[in-house]
């Protein structure tokens, strides 16, 4: 399988997105798939305003288009909503190529914190980006419910993993500071709410491991706290295992990979009862969740490190990417070139998730998509290359009414005419499943005009099929 993963977040950045994609690439490659990553490496980049560690590719569309044409992928996954993600999304949509996306980061919340932009505007942009995807992958059930309430569709769970060989219980004598040691590991930035941890009146010592745009500011404000800067690999694992309690003050994380890294190291967690920690931490067993973060941190000291370790063993990277035979949710067609989408299926237990790579064999204008929204709604049939059609939810031709194979041999103008006439059935279907109850007068006028143009410009055979299809409207 030739898989392309597009991401704007990549090394030298150190964050959960990069870690997730790095391990995912390794596991898929080990499983025998050919994985290509489109990252900012090799592009001209500019630093993100206020966040110089993050660099965005500038005008990547032409090179992204050339790279994808050369790779000829079987399936495409878009991990981030930056310039590279948008360029790959555009390539897929212009070719009618199905793709998946992932909601790794709550950018609307981050943008509101830094710019004051209303959440409604930020989520409107996010919905625009993810709406055409065959599926949007989310890390936790609480995030899925939150996004559903905000109007996102076709959401699928895809959990995370931890390297339990690297992150394991170790001797505590690596750090010689006063005990107990309370530690935060992660990006040092406003959206992580680190000052909520630094303001606590806790005994012993406090450590902040990581870097970011607010590192120098917080060092000056809290000289009694030890800031180590970025740490990775063995250095990070030894520091984390030496802590007595891991304090996670963030309220905006979608998952929090460092939570399961702490648990794998035998370190209990103190956090707020919010999305992310609520999905991972078992209150009173592997950590404490409390709006009073200080009380949670003090209570977490008495928890059993072995219980934390056992809980983390459920999260493995191999489980997150393991194929599940026989779980395909659509019947592959038989003709044409291969197209497909990654199906990320919930795992059997422990919060892990399994993945299935599935293919649909057909030309770009006629393809079968997995039924992400449920067994009762199957997305099948011709793709009309129109930005309007991408906004229709769960709208498509019934499989029995799909145009026959001989239509594919017609000239391009006839196929375009059929596609224009094909506007009608998706809109009719959308009235059944979406909030649209009846097309407005303007929509009906546009519809009628489109069909008239189609019938006037189509060939005789295409025209007869259009008329037959129009006669079969409900």
C-alpha positions in Angstrom: 0.0 0.0 0.0 1.3 3.4 -1.0 0.3 5.8 1.8 1.0 9.5 1.8 0.8 11.4 5.1 0.8 15.2 4.9 1.8 17.3 7.9 2.9 20.9 8.7 4.3 19.7 12.1 7.6 17.9 11.8 11.1 17.8 13.3 12.8 19.8 14.7 9.5 20.5 16.4 8.9 18.4 19.5 5.2 17.8 20.2 2.5 15.2 20.3 1.7 15.5 16.6 5.2 14.8 15.5 5.6 11.9 18.0 2.4 10.4 16.8 3.2 10.6 13.1 6.7 9.4 13.6 5.6 6.2 15.4 2.7 5.7 12.9 5.1 5.9 10.0 7.4 3.3 11.6 4.6 0.9 12.4 3.1 1.1 8.9 6.5 0.6 7.3 7.1 -2.4 9.5 3.8 -3.8 8.4 5.0 -3.7 4.8 3.4 -0.5 3.6 5.2 2.2 1.6 4.8 5.5 3.6 5.7 8.9 2.2 5.6 12.0 4.4 5.0 15.5 2.9 6.5 17.9 5.6 7.9 21.4 5.6 11.4 19.9 5.0 12.6 21.1 1.6 10.2 24.0 1.5 10.8 27.7 2.1 9.4 28.4 5.6 8.4 31.3 7.7 8.1 31.3 11.5 4.7 31.4 13.0 4.0 34.8 14.5 4.6 34.6 18.3 5.8 31.0 17.9 9.1 31.0 16.1 9.7 27.3 16.8 6.9 26.5 14.4 7.7 27.2 10.8 5.1 27.1 8.0 5.9 26.3 4.3 5.3 29.2 2.0 3.3 28.7 -1.2 3.8 24.9 -1.2 1.0 24.1 -3.7 3.0 23.6 -6.9 5.6 21.4 -5.2 3.0 19.5 -3.3 1.1 18.9 -6.5 4.2 17.6 -8.3 5.1 15.4 -5.3 1.6 13.8 -5.2 1.5 13.3 -8.9 4.9 11.5 -8.7 4.0 9.4 -5.7 0.6 8.2 -7.1 -0.7 7.4 -3.7 -3.3 4.7 -2.9 -4.5 6.7 0.1 -3.9 10.1 1.6 -4.0 11.2 5.2 -3.8 14.9 6.2 -2.7 15.4 9.7 -2.7 19.2 10.1 -4.6 22.3 8.9 -1.6 24.3 7.8 -0.3 25.4 4.3 0.8 21.8 3.4 -2.4 20.3 4.7 -4.5 22.8 2.6 -2.4 22.2 -0.5 -2.9 18.4 -0.2 -6.6 18.8 0.5 -6.9 20.9 -2.7 -5.1 18.3 -4.7 -7.4 15.5 -3.4 -10.6 17.5 -4.0 -9.7 18.5 -7.6 -9.2 14.9 -8.5 -12.1 13.5 -6.5 -9.6 11.6 -4.4 -10.9 10.5 -0.9 -8.8 11.4 2.1 -8.8 11.4 5.9 -7.9 14.2 8.3 -7.1 14.3 12.0 -8.1 16.7 14.7 -4.8 16.8 16.7 -4.9 20.3 18.1 -7.6 22.6 19.3 -6.4 25.5 17.2 -9.6 27.6 17.8 -8.9 27.7 21.5 -5.2 28.5 20.9 -6.0 31.3 18.5 -8.6 32.8 20.8 -6.0 32.9 23.7 -3.4 34.7 21.5 -5.6 36.9 19.3 -9.0 37.1 20.8 -10.7 35.6 17.7 -14.1 34.2 18.7 -14.3 30.4 19.0 -17.2 30.4 16.6 -15.0 31.8 13.8 -12.1 29.4 14.6 -14.4 26.4 14.6 -16.1 27.6 11.3 -12.7 27.5 9.7 -12.0 24.0 11.1 -15.3 22.7 9.9 -14.5 24.0 6.4 -11.2 22.2 6.4 -12.4 18.8 7.7 -15.9 18.7 6.1 -14.8 17.0 2.7 -12.8 14.3 4.5 -14.0 10.7 4.4 -13.3 10.6 8.1 -11.8 12.9 10.7 -9.8 11.0 13.3 -10.0 12.1 17.0 -8.1 10.7 19.9 -10.8 10.5 22.6 -14.5 10.0 23.1 -14.9 13.3 24.9 -13.3 15.2 21.9 -15.6 13.3 19.5 -18.7 14.4 21.5 -17.4 18.0 21.7 -16.8 18.2 17.9 -20.1 16.6 17.1 -21.9 19.3 19.2 -19.9 21.9 17.1 -21.2 20.5 13.8 -18.4 18.1 12.8 -19.3 14.9 11.0 -17.8 11.5 10.2 -15.7 11.4 13.3 -13.7 8.2 14.1 -11.7 7.3 17.2 -8.0 6.8 16.8 -6.1 6.4 20.1 -2.4 6.9 20.8 0.5 4.8 22.1 3.5 4.9 24.2 7.0 3.4 24.0 6.8 1.3 27.1 10.4 0.1 26.7 11.8 3.7 26.9 9.3 5.0 29.4 9.4 2.6 32.4 9.9 2.8 36.1 13.5 3.6 37.1 15.4 4.5 40.3 14.3 7.9 41.7 17.9 8.9 42.5 18.5 10.5 39.1 17.3 13.8 40.7 18.7 14.9 44.0 16.2 17.7 44.7 14.0 17.8 47.8 11.1 15.4 47.8 8.4 15.1 46.7 9.1 16.2 43.1 6.2 17.6 41.1 6.9 17.7 37.4 5.3 19.1 34.2 6.6 17.9 30.8 5.5 19.6 27.6 5.4 22.7 25.6 6.0 25.9 27.6 3.3 28.1 26.1 0.3 30.1 27.2 -2.3 27.6 26.0 -0.8 24.9 28.4 -1.8 26.9 31.5 1.5 26.2 33.2 1.2 29.1 35.6 -1.7 27.3 37.3 0.9 24.7 38.3 3.7 27.2 39.1 1.4 29.1 41.5 0.6 26.1 43.6 1.9 25.9 47.2 3.4 22.5 47.1 6.1 21.0 49.3 9.4 19.7 47.9 10.5 20.7 44.4 8.9 21.6 41.1 10.3 20.9 37.6 9.2 22.1 34.2 10.7 20.0 31.3 10.3 21.4 27.8 10.7 24.6 25.8 8.5 27.1 24.0 7.8 30.8 23.5 7.1 31.5 27.2 10.1 29.7 28.7 12.2 32.8 29.4 9.3 34.7 30.8 8.3 32.0 33.2 12.0 31.5 34.3 12.1 35.1 35.3 8.7 35.0 37.1 9.4 31.7 39.0 13.1 31.5 39.9 12.4 28.8 42.5 11.2 26.4 39.8 13.7 24.3 37.8 13.4 24.7 34.1 15.4 22.1 32.1 14.5 23.1 28.5 13.8 20.5 25.8 14.6 16.9 26.6 14.1 13.9 24.4 14.8 10.1 24.4 16.7 8.6 27.4 17.2 12.0 29.1 13.5 12.7 29.1 12.6 9.2 30.2 15.0 9.3 33.2 13.7 12.7 34.3 10.1 11.7 34.1 10.6 8.4 36.0 12.4 10.4 38.8 9.3 12.5 39.5 6.8 11.6 42.3 3.8 13.3 40.7 3.1 14.4 37.2 1.1 17.6 37.1 -0.9 18.4 33.9 -2.5 21.8 34.1 -3.7 22.1 30.5 -7.4 22.5 29.8 -7.1 22.5 26.0 -5.3 19.3 25.0 -7.0 16.8 22.7 -5.2 13.8 24.3 -1.9 14.5 26.1 0.6 11.9 25.0 2.8 12.8 28.0 0.0 11.5 30.3 0.5 8.0 29.2 4.3 8.5 29.2 4.1 9.4 32.8 1.9 6.4 33.6 4.3 4.1 31.8 7.1 5.5 34.0 5.0 4.6 37.1 4.2 8.3 37.9 0.7 9.2 39.0 -1.0 12.2 37.4 -2.8 15.2 38.9 -5.0 17.1 36.4 -8.2 19.0 35.9 -11.3 16.9 35.1 -11.3 18.0 31.4 -11.1 16.5 28.0 -8.0 14.4 27.6 -7.2 13.6 31.3 -10.8 12.5 31.8 -10.4 9.9 29.0 -7.1 8.5 30.2 -6.8 8.8 34.0 -8.8 6.5 36.3 -9.6 8.8 39.3 -8.2 7.5 42.5 -6.2 4.7 40.8 -3.8 6.2 38.3 -4.3 9.9 39.3 -6.6 12.5 40.7 -8.8 14.8 38.7 -9.9 17.9 40.6 -10.7 21.5 39.9 -8.4 22.1 42.9 -5.2 21.1 41.2 -3.2 21.5 44.4 -5.3 19.0 46.3 -5.1 16.6 43.3 -1.3 16.8 43.3 -1.0 16.2 47.0 -3.5 13.2 46.9 -1.7 11.6 43.9 1.4 11.0 46.0 -0.2 8.0 47.7 -1.1 6.1 44.6 0.5 2.8 43.5 3.1 3.3 40.7 2.5 -0.3 39.5 -1.2 0.5 38.8 -0.1 3.4 36.7 2.3 1.2 34.8 -0.4 -1.5 34.1 -2.8 1.2 32.8 -0.2 2.5 30.3 0.5 -1.0 28.9 -2.9 -0.9 27.2 -1.6 1.9 24.9 0.8 0.6 22.2 1.7 2.1 18.9 1.3 -1.3 17.2 -2.3 -1.5 18.4 -3.0 2.0 16.9 -1.9 0.9 13.5 -2.6 -2.8 13.3 -4.8 -3.9 10.4 -8.0 -5.7 11.2 -8.8 -8.4 8.6 -12.4 -8.5 7.4 -13.5 -5.2 8.8 -13.9 -3.4 5.5 -17.1 -1.4 5.4 -17.6 -1.1 1.7 -17.4 -3.4 -1.3 -14.5 -2.6 -3.7 -15.4 -2.1 -7.3 -13.5 -4.0 -10.0 -12.5 -1.5 -12.7 -10.1 1.3 -12.9 -7.2 2.6 -10.8 -7.0 2.2 -7.0 -8.3 4.9 -4.7 -8.9 4.6 -1.0 -8.9 6.0 2.5 -7.4 4.9 5.7 -10.1 3.4 8.0 -9.2 3.8 11.6 -11.4 1.4 13.6 -11.8 1.5 17.4 -9.7 -1.1 19.1 -10.9 -4.0 21.2 -10.1 -2.5 24.6 -7.9 -0.3 26.7 -8.5 2.8 24.7 -6.3 1.7 21.9 -7.4 1.7 18.3 -6.9 -0.4 15.3 -6.5 0.6 11.7 -7.6 -0.9 8.5 -6.3 0.3 5.1 -9.1 -0.2 2.6 -9.3 0.4 -1.1 -12.0 1.3 -3.6 -11.2 0.5 -7.2 -12.7 2.9 -9.7 -11.9 6.0 -11.7 -12.0 9.3 -9.8 -15.6 10.2 -10.9 -17.1 6.9 -9.7 -16.0 5.6 -6.3 -17.3 4.0 -3.1 -16.6 5.6 0.3 -16.7 3.8 3.6 -19.9 4.4 5.6 -18.3 6.5 8.3 -21.6 7.9 9.5 -23.3 4.6 10.2 -24.5 1.5 8.4 -27.7 3.2 7.3 -26.0 5.8 5.2 -23.6 4.8 2.5 -21.7 7.5 0.6 -21.5 6.1 -3.0 -21.6 7.3 -6.5 -20.3 10.0 -8.8 -18.4 12.9 -7.4 -19.5 16.3 -8.9 -16.5 18.5 -9.0 -18.1 21.5 -7.3 -17.4 23.3 -4.0 -21.1 23.3 -3.4 -21.3 19.5 -3.5 -18.6 19.2 -0.8 -21.0 20.9 1.6 -23.7 18.3 1.2 -23.7 15.8 4.0 -24.3 12.1 3.3 -25.6 12.9 -0.2 -25.0 10.5 -3.1 -26.5 8.3 -5.7 -27.8 4.9 -4.7 -25.5 2.1 -5.9 -28.3 0.7 -8.1 -28.7 4.0 -9.9 -25.0 4.5 -10.6 -24.3 5.1 -14.2 -23.2 2.1 -16.1 -19.6 1.5 -17.1 -20.1 2.4 -20.8 -20.7 6.0 -19.6 -17.0 6.3 -18.8 -16.0 5.9 -22.4 -18.0 9.0 -23.5 -16.3 12.2 -24.4 -15.4 14.6 -21.6 -18.2 17.1 -22.3 -20.8 14.3 -22.0 -19.4 13.2 -18.6 -19.4 16.8 -17.4 -23.0 17.1 -18.4 -23.9 14.0 -16.6 -22.2 15.3 -13.5 -24.1 18.6 -13.7 -27.3 16.8 -13.9 -26.1 14.7 -11.0 -26.6 17.7 -8.8 -30.2 16.8 -8.4 -30.2 13.5 -6.6 -27.6 14.6 -3.9 -29.6 17.6 -3.0 -32.8 15.5 -2.8 -30.9 13.0 -0.6 -29.5 15.8 1.6 -33.1 16.8 2.5 -33.5 13.4 4.1 -30.4 13.3 6.3 -29.4 16.9 7.0 -31.0 19.9 8.5 -32.1 21.0 5.1 -35.8 20.2 4.9 -36.6 21.6 1.4 -34.5 23.3 -1.2 -35.0 27.1 -1.3 -36.5 28.7 -4.4 -33.0 30.0 -5.4 -31.6 26.5 -5.1 -34.4 25.1 -7.2 -33.7 27.7 -9.9 -30.0 27.0 -10.0 -30.8 23.3 -10.1 -33.2 23.7 -13.0 -30.8 25.9 -14.9 -27.9 23.4 -14.4 -30.1 20.5 -15.6 -31.2 22.5 -18.7 -27.6 23.3 -19.6 -26.6 19.7 -19.1 -29.4 18.4 -21.3 -28.7 20.9 -24.1 -25.0 20.2 -24.2 -24.9 16.5 -23.6 -24.7 13.8 -26.3 -27.8 11.9 -27.2 -26.9 8.9 -25.1 -26.0 11.0 -22.1 -29.2 13.0 -22.6 -31.4 9.9 -22.5 -29.8 8.7 -19.3 -30.2 12.2 -17.7 -33.9 12.2 -18.6 -34.3 8.7 -17.2 -32.6 9.7 -14.0 -34.7 12.9 -13.6 -37.9 10.8 -14.1 -36.8 8.6 -11.2 -36.6 11.5 -8.6 -38.5 10.9 -5.4 
